[in-house]
Amino acid sequence: MSILTVVGISSGISAVTIGIGLLLLFFHSNSSYFLLCILAVLFSAWYGGLRTGLTTTVFTSASIVYFFLAQDTISPANRLSSFIDLLFFFLVSILLNIVIDKIRNTRDILGYKQREKEYFTLLTQMQKDNEKYRKEVKARDEFLSIASHELKTPLSAMLLQIQTALYNIRSVSLANFSVENLLRMLQSTEQQSKRLSKMINDLLNVSLITTGKLELEKEEVDLAQLTKDVVDRFMERAEREGSQITLKAAEKVVGEWDKLRIEQAVTNLISNALKYGNSKPIDIQVAKHDGMGKIAVTDHGIGIPENQQERIFERFERAVSSHAYKGLGVGLYITHQIVKTHNGKIKLASREGDGSTFVIELPLNQSAKS
């Protein structure tokens, strides 16, 4: 039998009992006094509990005995009638106490079960949040470890190159001095400086995004031309790494966007395609469709496992080992946030070992968030 059924039955018994008691007392000579006593018992039992209700029953029964049975002026017939009333009152009061106590207990049980359910839901949510935060803290610690290592590497290389150049300039005779070696060291230092600058910019962007201070400076931008400019900057690196970049773009895809931020997003996607593309061809398409400007970057490299495809856009998350691939691993997070701030979307289609396609969709006419 369910709790609600018990409550219903108890309430029904209580109502019937009260009705019979009130009906009988109404037709009796002492009905008003007995009615007050019944109400006192009801009030005490409901608000004070079974013990208070029984105590009230005893005291009210004693008052009935004193007023209607113990007085010498009461006739034997009235005394007999009052005794019957007292007996009936006492039985009804006891029954009312039991029924009300049952209802109170059932009500309390329902309340406890409801609170237990709420606490269980709250506890479950807290456990989920705790697990989420624990993973975030672990990912953050791993990110900081990677960041410190990645920042230290170019600094150490730059320092070594500069120290070597200074030593050669100071100690090597002019006859043995090699301009070619000096130039090579300066070029290496320049590359490390660029690498360090990019990592610092990535860290700055993560900070701006986290604090909600990533602001847009919108202007009219041709997405096709912007992508072409970015691809041109990657051509030398692509040739050096044995990869070929193919660009197919519509004549013009014009919208109101932040040019520097969109360049950054496209740069991150092409950089990732070169890094994880296994020196295979990279295909880039720019088009407009259904009021959206679209950029698709496809590589044919290592791909991304299905269980990693959701988390790669999250902060401090990586889909590959930091030992196998260098960098901070925040490029996709930054790209996703830039696109999101423009009211756009970024989509991924990938299969492990068979490459990846990232698609950026930006509204052509919709006003972006500032």
N, C-alpha and C positions, 0 to 999 in steps of 0.2 A: 504494500500500500504506500503510495507516495505521500510526501509531506503535505502537499496541497490538499489531498483527499482528507488527511487527518484533520487539517485546519477546518475544512468544510464541515466534516461530521461534528467536530467539537463545537463549532459555532452554532450548528443546527440544534444540538442538544441543549446548549446554553440558552438559546432563544426560546425553545419549547419550555424548558424548566422555568425560566423567568416569567413566561406568559402564563403558565399554570398557576405559579405562585401568586402573581399579581391578580389573576382572575379570582382565585379563592379568597385572597385577603380582601378584595374589593367588596365582596358580599358579606363580610364579617363585621361585627360591631367594632372591633379594634383594628380595622384595616389600615387606617392612617399610620398608626404607630408601627405596625408590622411592615408596612411599605417602606417607611424610613429606615427600619432596621435592615431590610433586604438591600436597600440602596447603599447603606453604610458598609455592609459586607461586600457588595459588588465593588465599590470604590476601593476598599482596603485590599481586596484580593487582586484587583487589576494593577493598582499602582504600588502595592507593598509586597505582593507575593503571597505564597500559600501560608506561611507562618503568620503574617500579619492578618490575613483573611480569617484564619482559624481563631486567632486571638480576639478579633472583633466579634466573631460568632459566639465565643464563650461569654464575652462581656455583655453583648446584646441579649443573649439567652438569660443571663443572670438578671438583667434589668426587667425582662419580661416576667421572670419568676417573682421578682420583688413587687412589681406593679399590679400583676394580674393573678398571682397565686398566693402570695404571702400575706395579703391584706385581709383583716378579719371582716371587713365590710362587704367583701365579695361573696355572693351567694354560691352555694354548691354547684348550681347549674352553670353559672358563668365560669366558675373555677374549672369545671370539667371541659367547657368549651375552650378556655384559655390554655389548658394543658394540651388539648388536641392541636390548637394553633401553635403552641410552643414546639411540640414534637414535629409538626409539619415544617415549621420555620427552621428548626435545627437540621432536619434532613435535607431540606432544600438548600440551606446555607452550605452544608458540607459538600453537597453535590456541585453547587456553584463554584466553591473553592477549588474542587478537583478539576472541573471543566476549564475554569479560567487559568489555573496553573498549567494545564495541558496546552491551552492556546498560547499562553505566554512562552512556554518552553519551545513550542513549535515555531512561534514567531522569532524567538532568539536563535533557534537552529537555522532557520531560513536566513536570518541576518548574518550569522556566522559563516554560513556556506557562501553567501553572496560576497562577504568581505574576503573569505578564503580564496574565492575565484578571482576577485580583483587583485589580491596580493600575489596570487600565483601568476596572473598576467603581468603584473608589474615586475615580479621577480624574473620572469622569463625575458621580459624586455630588457631589464637591467643586465641579465647574463649575456644577452645578445650584444648590448652596447659595450659591456666589459670586454667581450671577445673581440669586438670590432676595434675598440680603443687599444687593446693589447696588441692586435696585429698592426695597427697604425704606429704605435710606439716602436714595435720591433722593426717595421719598415723604415721609420724615421731614423732609428739608430743605424740600420744598415746603410741608409742613404748618406748619413753623416760620415760613416766610415769610408764609404766609396768616395764621397766628395773630398774628404781630407786627403785621401790617397791620390785622387785624380788632380787635385790642385797642387799637391806636392810634386808630382811627377814633372810637369812642365817647368815649374820653378827650379827644381834640381837640375834639369837639363839646361835651362837658360843660364843658371849660375855656372855650371861646368863649362859651357861654351864661352861665356864671357871671361872666366878665369884663364881658360886656355889661350884665348885671343890676347889677353893682356900679357900673359907670360911670353907669348911669341913676339909681341911687339917690344917688350922690355929686354928680353934675353937673347933673342935670335939675331944674329948679325944681318945686316942688310943684304949681304950676298946670299944668305940662305933663307931670307924671308920670302914667304909664298903668299902672294895676293890671292891666288886661287883658293888656298886653304882658309884664309881669313874670310873671303866671300862666302865660302860654303858654311863656315861657322855662323856668320851673320844671317844667312838665309835660314839655317836651322833655328836660330834664336827668334827670328821673325815668325816662323811657323809655330813655335811653342808659345810665343806671345799671343798670336791669334787664337790658339787653342785655349789659353788661359783666359783671354778676354771673353770668348764665347761662354765658357763655364761660369764666369762671374756674371755675365748678362743673364744666363739661365737662372742662376740663384736669385738675382734681383727680380726677375719676372715672377718666379715662384713666390717670392715675398710679396710683391704687388698683388698677385692673384689671391693669396691667402688672406691678406688684409683688406681685400675689396677695393683696392686703389688703382686697378688697371683701367685707365681712362683711354677713350678713343678720340682721335682727331680725324673726323670724317672729311672726305673730299671725293670728288668724282674720279673713279679709278677704272681703267680698262684691265680687266682680269687677264685677258689673253696676252696683252703686252707685258703686264707685270710678271706673268709666269715665264714668258720668253726671256725677260731680263734675268730672272733667277736661274733659268736653265743655262744661259750663256755663261754665268759665273761658275757653273759646275762643270763645264765642258772639259777644261784642262784636268781637273781631278778625275773625271770619268775616264778620259783617255789614259791617264796614268794608272788607273786601277783596272783597265781592260774592259770597261763597260761602255755601252752605247746608249745614249738617251735620245729617244724619238718623241717629238712634240707635235701633236695635232691640235690646232686651236681654231676656233671660229674667228671670223674677221674682227668682231668687237663684242666684248661682254662688259658692259659699263654699269657701274652701280656706285652707291655712296658707302664707302668703307674707309677704314684706317689703313692707308697704304703700307706703312712700315710694319704694322702688325700682321697684315695678310702676307706680306713678303716673308715675315718670320715664320708663319705657319707653313707656307709652301716650301721654304728652305728646310724646315725640319723634316718634312715628308720626303723630299728628294735626298737629303742627307741620310735618312734612315734607309731609303731604298738602296743607296750605294753601300752603306755599311753592311746590310743584311742580304744584299742581292746576289752574293757569290759571283760577282763580276759578270753577271748576265745582263741582257738588254733591259732597259727601263722604258716603259711607255707612259707618256703623259698626255692627257686629253683635257681641253678646256672647251666648254660649251655652255649654252643657256637653254633651259627647258622649264616650262611651267612657272615662269617668273623667278627662277633660281639660276644663279651662276654656279657652274659645277667644275671642279678640278679633280681629276682622277689620276692617281699615281700608282702604277703597277710595276712590281718587280717580280722576279722569278727565282727568288732565293729560298731561305730556310723556312719561311712561313711562320705562322703563330699557332700553337696548339689551341684547340677550341676552348679548353678550360681556362686559358689565359687571356682570351680576347676581350673580356669585360674589364679586367683589372688593369690593363696596360694604359688606360686613359686616366687612372687614378694617381694621386700624388705619391711619390716615393716608390712606385711599383715598377718592376722590370719583368719582361717575359723571358729574358735570357740571363745567363750567368755573367756577372760583372767581370769574371776572370777571362772570359772568352771575348767580350766586346767592351771597349773602353767607353768612357763618357759617364755623365751623371744619371742618364736614364729618365730625364724629366721632359724631353722634347715633345712627346705625344701628349703629356698632361698640359703643357703650355699651349700646344696647338689646339687641343680640345677646348680649353678655356677661352682662347682668342675667338674661335669660331662660335662658341656659345654666347659670348658677349656681343657678337654681331647678329644674334638671333638666328644663327645658322645651325647646321648639323654636320657631324663627321661620322662616316660609316666605314665599316671594315668588312671585307670579304677575304678570308684567308684559309689555307689548308696547309698543315705542317708538311714541309718538304716541297711545296709547290707554289711558293710565293704569296704575296699579299697585294690587295688593292685597297687603297685609302681614298675615299671620296669626300671632298669638302663641298657642302651646299650652302650658298649664301644668298639671302633674298635680294633681288635687284631693286625692288621698290619699297620694301618695308623699312621703316625707320629703325636703325639700330640703337641699342641702349648706349647712353653716354656714360 
